[in-house]
Amino acid sequence: MISQEQVLALAPDASSIKAGEALASARKWLSVGRDARALWGLLQGSGKQPYQARVALADLSSSCSCPSRKFPCKHGIGLMLLLARQPESVAEGAAPDFVEEWLANVVEHGGVPPDARIVLRLERRGDLIRVAVSDAGHVVGFSGSSDA
């Protein structure tokens, strides 16, 4: 299980923490779920389609269909905080297609999201970080791991 401290350490800034905390309630989400590999949720944003947030539980890498340039975005932070604080509110079940595709392309096979145009691979003292960016400049994939 993930802890609140792990989630807060991933946040890019204090405003992302505050916005994520506001989303750390099951009432805010259209649906949430999890399995042994991933956590996911749908949240109605400002557009027609709900935002699709997903988190790989192995390394807390995440992705969201929102237009935010922050990573993780407030939706990813909120979803992870929901699991950390209220695990009983996140039902276990079969992952939806948008999660399965992301896991297959980005996490399990190290592929690139279909909407990525730039993929950065950074390494510092054994820590590997990969960020995928779309034509519009949005982060569409992120993963991090440690070989140290």
N, C-alpha and C positions, 0 to 999 in steps of 0.2 A: 504494500500500500504506500501511497505517497504521503508526505507530510506537508503541512502548511509552510514550514520553513523552506523546504525544497522549492515549492512553488514561488514563494516570495523572492527567493534568491535568483530566479529566472527573469523576474520583471525588469524591463529596461529603465523604468523610472517610477517615482512616487505616484504620479498621476495614473499610470497604468495599474498600479496596485489598487488605488482607490476605485477606479472604474471596474477592475476585475472583481473586487470585493462586492460591489453592487450587483454583480451577476452571479454570485456564489449562492444562489437560491434556486431550487428546482422550479419554483413558480415563474422564474424569468425565462425558462427554456421551453420550447415547443416539445422537445423530446431529448432525453439523454440515455446513454447506455454504455455498457462496457463488456469486454470479454477478457481473457487472459492476456491478450496482446495490446489492446487499445481501449481508449475512452473516447466517446464522441457525443456531439450534441448539435441540435438545430435551434437557431435563435433568430427571430424575425428582426431584421435590421431595417434600414431605410429603403431598401430596394424591394422589388417584387418577390424575389426568392429568398428564403431564409439563409442565413449564413451557416456554413457547414464547418464546424470546428472538430478537429481530431488530434489525439495525443497518443503517441506510442509509449506504452507504460515501461518498456525496457530502459529507455534513456530519456524520457520526457521530451523527445522531439515532437514538434507539433506543426500544424498547418491550419489555416482558416481561409474561407473564401471571402472574407471582408476586405475592404480596400485599405486597411490600416498599413502603415509603413513601419509600425513598431513590431518588434518580435520578442517574446510572444505578444500577441495582441490581447486586448482586454477580454475577449471571448475565450481564448485559450487559458488565460489566467483564471477567469471565473469558473470555467469548467473544471480545471484542476483543483481549485479551492473547494468547489462543491464536493468532489470526491474525497478530498482530504478531511473536510469538516463533517460531511453527512454521507458517508459511503452507503448507507441504507437507502438513500434517495436515488441512487444510480443503479438501475436494474441490470442484471447480467443477461446477455442474450446474444443473438447472432449479429455480427457487424453488418451495417448496410453497405451497399455497393460503393459509395463514395469513400468509405473507410477501407474496404478491401482493396480497392484500386490504389489508394494512397500507400497502404502498407506494402503491396506488391511492387509498386514503382519506386518508392522513395526509401522505405525502411528496409525491407527484406532483401531487395536486389540492388540497392544503391543506385537506382535509376534516377531519372530526372523527371519532375512533373511535366505533363504535356504543355503547360502554358509557361514554362521557364525559358528564358532567353539567355540568362547569364547564370553560371554556377560558380561560386567561389569556394575554394577549399583552402582553409587556413589551418596552420599547425603552429602550436607554441608549446614547447616543453611537453610534448606527448599528447596534448589535447588537440583533437581534431574537430573542426567545425566546418559544416558545409551549409551554404546559403544559396538558394535558387531564387532568382528575381525575374519577374515577367517583363514584357515590353513596356508596360505602364509603370514599372518601377516598384511593383508590389512584391513583397516576399511571398513566394508560393510554396516554399519548402525549406525546412531547416532540420538539421540533425547535428548532434554533438555526441562525442564519446571520448573516453580517455584510455589511452594505451599505457599510461604510467602506473 
